[in-house]
């Protein structure tokens, strides 16, 4: 037992060191310190997403600084920044949130949101946060993780409230927990945390009933890969209409400007025919045109070549890619990679016989899911009618699945 504990401690130290090294590599530390001072801390989702191996190229940097608001503004003006009238992130401009407690700007193209903490101890402040996987803090000057116990929760995907008693009184902390449940299929929820969430559901409903202007935020916990698990928590309650204006599936996905993402119902007939023609070239006799625009697909993302014709496209339902077609491999890899960068979860299933598609999906940033429980959870959460119909199997080094009674080849599941 003693050797096992020593080994675990050693592994933990190595993991902490690896996270610190990766943060040092990606953060514009010197530029941040010039503006916000040496006693500045990174906190929030970037550390979590780094550990979850998400694409970080579009991630915000949430900071805490001990400098006063006036000092930070003075530092920015000395660097040529001016105040922005709107709250858009623009080069060489800064703005404040509605309460004036957070300053927002771009540094080296990175969106920065910094709060002013004065003399409050950083570790004390993080313990006043919402959930531990959002509150791991990194000291930019010392370049180390301050609260390793919270980092351990991130490493192990544990959902815990920073302060259970505080969470019972704050619907936004419950919201934060629900948001991560909806986005992380293999998140681990201990009994205490789950009990708090369930106990708070009536008050959560009452809060959004009495504050209808806040209901747009609820969109963030729906349309995600694991949102059905969140919805299940509300099934025995009268939700009083708080979800009436919520889209339970994403209508379109985010992309960079070089791609076009739109709902199927809004595409022109010319675009529809181009997609069909491209799919015919990609799939030949194997193509079933009826599957291109069935009721599971609600959006399409595509790119144009130099002559204005579609050279790659993805047919999508929510966050799931159902079909891809392209003139060349690089075009589709770049398109799927762009979707991975701009959306928290992208996923698809591929026939085990389509090794080339599996290879291209991995090149684009998707990873094979090998945990049978997670595969079944994702499929059933998105398609409850598949409950008790999923058969998990294996094909060489792959974990595969099929549906009972189906003659289709086994498939693998990939997600970003």
Phi, psi and omega per residue, in radians:
X1 nan -0.741 -3.110
X2 -1.063 -0.782 -3.133
X3 -1.110 -0.661 3.125
X4 -1.080 -0.745 -3.136
X5 -1.161 -0.709 3.105
X6 -1.108 -0.725 3.135
X7 -1.101 -0.767 3.119
X8 -1.077 -0.727 3.136
X9 -1.106 -0.723 3.123
X10 -1.096 -0.792 3.123
X11 -1.079 -0.678 3.135
X12 -1.120 -0.767 3.122
X13 -1.062 -0.734 -3.137
X14 -1.120 -0.696 3.138
X15 -1.170 -0.723 3.113
X16 -1.079 -0.787 3.137
X17 -1.065 -0.697 3.141
X18 -1.139 -0.749 3.115
X19 -1.087 -0.761 3.136
X20 -1.071 -0.747 -3.140
X21 -1.117 -0.686 3.142
X22 -1.194 -0.654 3.104
X23 -1.151 -0.739 3.118
X24 -1.026 -0.653 -3.082
X25 -1.244 -0.634 -3.003
X26 -1.697 -0.300 -3.060
X27 -1.517 2.406 3.025
X28 -1.385 1.160 -2.945
X29 -1.016 -0.853 -3.078
X30 -1.067 -0.749 -3.125
X31 -1.138 -0.664 3.127
X32 -1.159 -0.781 -3.116
X33 -1.126 -0.612 3.099
X34 -1.016 -0.592 -3.099
X35 -1.608 -0.787 -2.948
X36 -1.864 -0.022 3.088
X37 1.548 2.935 -3.063
X38 -1.258 -0.500 -3.094
X39 -1.600 1.120 -3.098
X40 -2.149 2.532 -3.049
X41 -2.241 2.406 2.955
X42 -1.532 2.329 3.138
X43 -2.525 2.734 3.021
X44 1.899 -2.676 -2.899
X45 -1.221 -0.403 -3.073
X46 -1.115 -0.717 3.126
X47 -1.114 -0.749 3.094
X48 -1.045 -0.836 -3.067
X49 -1.239 -0.518 3.044
X50 -1.072 -0.785 -3.129
X51 -1.209 -0.590 3.116
X52 -1.399 0.038 3.085
X53 1.117 0.591 3.043
X54 -1.417 2.747 3.051
X55 -1.199 2.250 -3.034
X56 -1.837 0.064 -3.005
X57 -1.129 -0.411 3.122
X58 -1.994 0.262 -3.096
X59 -1.360 2.445 3.036
X60 -1.276 2.693 3.006
X61 -1.868 1.981 3.112
X62 -1.662 2.115 -3.045
X63 -2.101 2.760 2.942
X64 -2.203 2.267 -3.131
X65 -2.181 2.596 3.082
X66 -1.586 -0.192 3.095
X67 -1.188 2.697 3.095
X68 -1.307 2.831 3.109
X69 -1.034 -0.753 -3.114
X70 -1.091 -0.694 -3.126
X71 -1.166 -0.744 3.119
X72 -1.088 -0.777 3.123
X73 -1.076 -0.726 3.120
X74 -1.079 -0.733 3.113
X75 -1.107 -0.679 3.140
X76 -1.188 -0.745 -3.139
X77 -1.116 -0.606 3.097
X78 -1.138 -0.418 3.118
X79 -1.669 0.141 3.067
X80 1.610 0.175 3.120
X81 -1.377 2.594 3.020
X82 -2.222 2.756 -3.130
X83 -1.318 2.419 -3.119
X84 -1.613 2.394 3.107
X85 -1.257 -0.527 3.121
X86 -1.823 3.075 3.125
X87 -1.748 0.505 3.065
X88 -1.426 2.570 3.062
X89 -1.445 2.014 3.126
X90 -2.320 2.644 3.129
X91 -1.049 2.381 3.059
X92 1.067 0.458 3.062
X93 -2.367 2.659 3.089
X94 -2.314 2.768 3.081
X95 -2.591 2.966 3.125
X96 -2.059 2.688 3.026
X97 -1.224 3.069 -3.027
X98 -1.023 -0.586 -3.110
X99 -1.558 -0.099 -3.134
X100 1.282 0.270 -3.081
X101 -1.701 -0.192 -3.116
X102 -2.317 2.304 3.087
X103 -1.784 2.471 -3.042
X104 -2.228 2.354 -3.116
X105 -2.877 3.072 3.043
X106 -1.905 2.383 2.979
X107 -2.280 2.085 -3.082
X108 0.929 0.653 3.124
X109 1.402 -0.068 -3.133
X110 -1.601 2.324 3.061
X111 -1.281 2.166 -3.128
X112 -1.955 2.309 2.984
X113 -2.239 2.013 -3.024
X114 -2.140 2.285 3.072
X115 -1.780 2.748 -3.089
X116 -1.842 2.046 -3.014
X117 -1.903 -0.067 3.125
X118 1.032 -2.278 -3.078
X119 -1.737 0.139 3.129
X120 -1.121 2.317 3.118
X121 -1.062 2.302 -3.041
X122 -1.070 -0.691 -3.141
X123 -1.164 -0.660 3.081
X124 -1.119 -0.704 -3.107
X125 -1.126 -0.731 -3.122
X126 -1.160 -0.534 3.116
X127 -1.251 -0.245 3.061
X128 -1.580 0.052 -3.099
X129 -1.334 -2.902 -3.061
X130 -1.536 -1.273 -3.137
X131 -2.176 2.607 -2.976
X132 -1.088 -0.569 -3.102
X133 -1.275 -0.137 3.053
X134 -1.766 -0.134 -2.907
X135 -2.088 0.340 3.037
X136 -1.257 2.292 -3.037
X137 -1.980 2.444 -3.137
X138 -2.120 2.143 3.123
X139 -1.415 2.034 -3.043
X140 -1.203 -0.585 -3.139
X141 -1.283 -0.889 -3.115
X142 -1.386 -0.285 3.111
X143 1.008 0.838 3.105
X144 -2.478 2.747 3.070
X145 -1.331 2.268 -3.105
X146 -1.421 -0.776 -3.023
X147 -2.012 1.453 -3.046
X148 -1.081 -0.516 -3.138
X149 -1.106 -0.586 3.088
X150 -1.312 -0.611 3.074
X151 -1.074 -0.641 3.117
X152 -1.076 -0.643 3.092
X153 -1.144 -0.646 3.101
X154 -1.170 -0.812 -3.125
X155 -1.011 -0.606 -3.098
X156 -1.777 0.130 3.091
X157 0.949 0.785 3.119
X158 -1.633 2.279 3.071
X159 -1.669 1.964 3.130
X160 -2.473 2.551 3.062
X161 -1.411 2.481 3.085
X162 -1.061 -0.690 3.089
X163 -2.403 1.785 -3.121
X164 -0.960 -0.713 -3.118
X165 -1.177 -0.663 3.106
X166 -1.168 -0.655 -3.127
X167 -1.073 -0.586 -3.128
X168 -1.135 -0.323 -3.072
X169 -1.885 0.027 -3.014
X170 -2.318 1.826 -3.125
X171 -1.083 -0.413 3.138
X172 -1.253 -0.498 3.071
X173 -1.272 -0.607 3.026
X174 -1.141 -0.720 3.092
X175 -1.000 -0.788 3.136
X176 -1.039 -0.716 3.115
X177 -1.137 -0.779 3.141
X178 -1.099 -0.647 3.141
X179 -1.074 -0.770 -3.138
X180 -1.263 -0.601 3.050
X181 -1.040 -0.696 -3.088
X182 -1.237 -0.392 -3.027
X183 -1.858 -0.324 -3.048
X184 -2.088 1.719 -3.044
X185 -1.092 -0.510 -3.102
X186 -1.778 0.423 3.091
X187 -1.173 2.533 -3.106
X188 -1.858 2.133 -3.091
X189 -1.993 2.018 3.134
X190 -1.336 2.912 -3.031
X191 -1.063 -0.719 -3.114
X192 -1.091 -0.801 -3.125
X193 -1.115 -0.773 -3.135
X194 -1.131 -0.680 3.115
X195 -1.102 -0.708 3.121
X196 -1.100 -0.798 -3.140
X197 -1.033 -0.859 -3.122
X198 -1.091 -0.710 -3.131
X199 -1.118 -0.557 -3.067
X200 -1.558 -0.122 -3.086
X201 -0.970 -0.809 3.123
X202 -1.023 -0.758 3.121
X203 -1.187 -0.607 3.078
X204 -1.055 -0.815 3.120
X205 -1.091 -0.759 3.140
X206 -1.092 -0.698 -3.131
X207 -1.055 -0.850 -3.095
X208 -1.338 -0.358 2.993
X209 -1.191 -0.744 -3.088
X210 -1.468 -0.204 -3.140
X211 -2.256 1.183 -3.055
X212 -1.043 -0.436 3.135
X213 -1.175 -0.284 -3.133
X214 -1.615 -0.096 -2.997
X215 -1.166 -0.394 3.118
X216 -1.050 -0.476 3.112
X217 -1.127 -0.446 -3.124
X218 -1.107 -0.357 3.112
X219 -0.997 -0.503 -3.074
X220 -1.207 -0.285 3.135
X221 -1.783 0.063 3.106
X222 -2.188 2.787 -3.069
X223 1.429 0.118 -3.132
X224 -1.729 2.959 -3.012
X225 -1.075 -0.451 -3.070
X226 -2.146 0.411 -3.049
X227 -1.131 -0.476 -3.124
X228 -1.061 -0.565 3.115
X229 -1.136 -0.614 3.060
X230 -1.180 -0.818 -3.117
X231 -1.042 -0.598 3.126
X232 -1.076 -0.503 -3.138
X233 -1.187 -0.358 -3.090
X234 -1.771 -0.013 -2.934
X235 -1.153 -0.396 -3.136
X236 -1.738 0.243 -3.090
X237 -2.150 2.667 2.961
X238 -1.420 1.918 -3.064
X239 -1.412 -0.028 3.002
X240 0.964 0.508 3.030
X241 1.397 0.169 -3.081
X242 -1.193 -0.324 3.140
X243 -1.776 0.158 -3.015
X244 -1.076 -0.611 -3.105
X245 -1.720 0.233 -3.088
X246 -1.623 2.382 3.028
X247 -1.520 2.063 -3.089
X248 -1.428 -0.034 3.009
X249 -2.406 2.497 3.131
X250 -1.143 2.271 -3.096
X251 -1.351 -0.648 3.026
X252 -2.550 2.855 3.098
X253 -1.843 2.754 3.118
X254 -1.385 2.525 3.083
X255 -2.526 2.965 2.978
X256 -1.369 3.022 -2.984
X257 -1.157 -0.361 -3.088
X258 -1.364 -0.115 3.131
X259 -2.014 2.741 3.125
X260 -2.003 2.219 3.133
X261 -2.207 2.122 -3.061
X262 -2.619 2.774 3.078
X263 -1.235 2.538 -3.130
X264 -0.955 -0.707 -3.083
X265 -1.151 -0.238 -3.100
X266 -1.788 -0.068 -3.120
X267 -1.369 2.647 3.126
X268 -1.389 2.878 3.108
X269 -1.131 -0.587 3.104
X270 -1.091 -0.762 3.123
X271 -1.137 -0.738 3.116
X272 -1.007 -0.781 -3.120
X273 -1.202 -0.617 3.082
X274 -1.106 -0.715 3.125
X275 -1.112 -0.760 3.122
X276 -1.086 -0.777 -3.140
X277 -1.101 -0.722 3.130
X278 -1.154 -0.706 3.119
X279 -1.122 -0.670 3.113
X280 -1.082 -0.717 3.111
X281 -1.170 -0.601 -3.092
X282 -1.355 -0.672 -2.996
X283 -1.929 -0.290 3.108
X284 1.025 -2.325 -3.081
X285 -1.173 -0.362 -3.107
X286 -1.278 -0.197 -3.043
X287 -1.293 2.247 2.965
X288 -1.879 1.777 -3.045
X289 -1.017 -0.543 -3.128
X290 -1.074 -0.434 -3.134
X291 -1.435 -0.241 -3.101
X292 -1.197 -0.646 -3.070
X293 -2.278 0.839 3.119
X294 -1.425 -3.138 -3.029
X295 -1.283 -0.102 3.088
X296 -1.475 -0.338 -3.056
X297 -1.698 2.197 -3.116
X298 -2.123 -0.136 3.119
X299 -2.619 2.881 3.074
X300 -2.388 2.455 3.024
X301 -2.121 2.312 -3.082
X302 -2.598 2.875 3.085
X303 -2.187 2.748 -3.125
X304 -1.957 2.569 3.063
X305 -1.479 -3.039 -3.076
X306 -1.123 -0.320 -3.123
X307 -1.736 0.038 3.083
X308 1.609 0.156 3.113
X309 -1.765 2.675 -3.138
X310 -1.173 2.226 3.104
X311 -1.996 -0.152 3.056
X312 -2.814 2.485 3.123
X313 -2.646 2.662 3.034
X314 -2.177 2.252 3.017
X315 -1.675 2.208 -2.844
X316 -2.272 2.516 2.965
X317 -2.152 1.879 -3.049
X318 1.159 -1.991 3.097
X319 -1.834 -0.004 -3.054
X320 -1.675 2.240 3.017
X321 -1.446 2.123 -3.130
X322 -1.660 -0.623 -3.093
X323 -2.638 2.548 3.068
X324 -2.277 2.612 3.079
X325 -2.626 2.517 -3.119
X326 -2.817 2.837 3.081
X327 -1.401 -0.422 3.134
X328 -2.688 2.807 -3.048
X329 -1.115 -0.750 -3.070
X330 -1.078 -0.641 -3.110
X331 -1.100 -0.747 -3.106
X332 -1.316 -0.606 3.081
X333 -1.084 -0.773 -3.136
X334 -1.138 -0.668 -3.139
X335 -1.142 -0.866 -3.129
X336 -1.123 -0.665 3.097
X337 -1.083 -0.670 3.098
X338 -1.133 -0.690 3.082
X339 -1.096 -0.687 3.114
X340 -1.121 -0.633 -3.110
X341 -1.237 -0.557 -2.987
X342 -1.824 -0.025 -3.130
X343 -2.356 2.500 -3.022
X344 -1.156 -0.732 3.115
X345 -2.294 2.257 2.945
X346 -2.200 2.374 -3.134
X347 -2.553 2.833 3.125
X348 -2.780 2.874 2.995
X349 -2.092 2.494 -3.078
X350 -2.359 2.423 3.072
X351 -1.041 2.418 3.120
X352 -1.093 -0.318 3.121
X353 -1.378 -0.270 -3.089
X354 -1.693 1.167 -3.069
X355 -1.084 -0.587 -3.132
X356 -1.147 -0.728 3.126
X357 -1.142 -0.686 3.101
X358 -1.073 -0.750 3.138
X359 -1.111 -0.781 -3.132
X360 -1.153 -0.663 3.115
X361 -1.078 -0.698 3.120
X362 -1.212 -0.663 3.059
X363 -1.049 -0.586 -3.081
X364 -1.386 -0.179 3.098
X365 2.030 0.059 3.061
X366 -1.545 2.613 3.139
X367 -2.135 2.546 3.124
X368 -1.217 2.357 3.061
X369 -1.650 2.174 -3.065
X370 -1.930 -0.228 -3.132
X371 -1.385 1.994 -3.081
X372 -1.002 -0.670 -3.116
X373 -1.138 -0.658 -3.138
X374 -1.244 -0.700 3.097
X375 -1.018 -0.863 -3.120
X376 -1.121 -0.691 -3.130
X377 -1.091 -0.816 -3.137
X378 -1.078 -0.810 -3.102
X379 -1.127 -0.797 -3.095
X380 -1.249 -0.636 3.108
X381 -1.125 -0.573 3.135
X382 -1.560 -0.405 3.134
X383 -2.420 1.403 -3.085
X384 -0.953 -0.448 3.140
X385 -1.173 -0.233 3.114
X386 -1.470 -0.063 -3.123
X387 -0.960 2.300 -3.131
X388 1.196 0.190 3.130
X389 -2.020 -0.061 -3.113
X390 -1.525 2.256 3.071
X391 -1.970 2.050 3.138
X392 -1.586 2.353 3.140
X393 -2.445 -2.790 -3.136
X394 -2.622 2.590 3.116
X395 -2.486 1.719 -3.036
X396 1.102 -2.148 -3.131
X397 -1.567 0.016 -3.092
X398 -1.614 2.518 2.904
X399 -1.664 2.138 -3.038
X400 -2.039 2.972 3.052
X401 -2.540 2.775 3.042
X402 -2.629 2.966 3.086
X403 -1.785 2.448 3.111
X404 -0.977 2.302 3.090
X405 1.446 -0.041 -3.123
X406 -1.582 2.501 3.081
X407 -1.621 -0.029 -3.132
X408 -1.163 2.665 3.082
X409 -1.093 2.672 3.071
X410 -1.065 2.685 -3.095
X411 -2.200 2.810 2.992
X412 -1.987 2.751 3.117
X413 -1.992 2.316 3.097
X414 -2.195 2.544 3.074
X415 -2.586 2.780 -3.134
X416 -1.376 nan nan
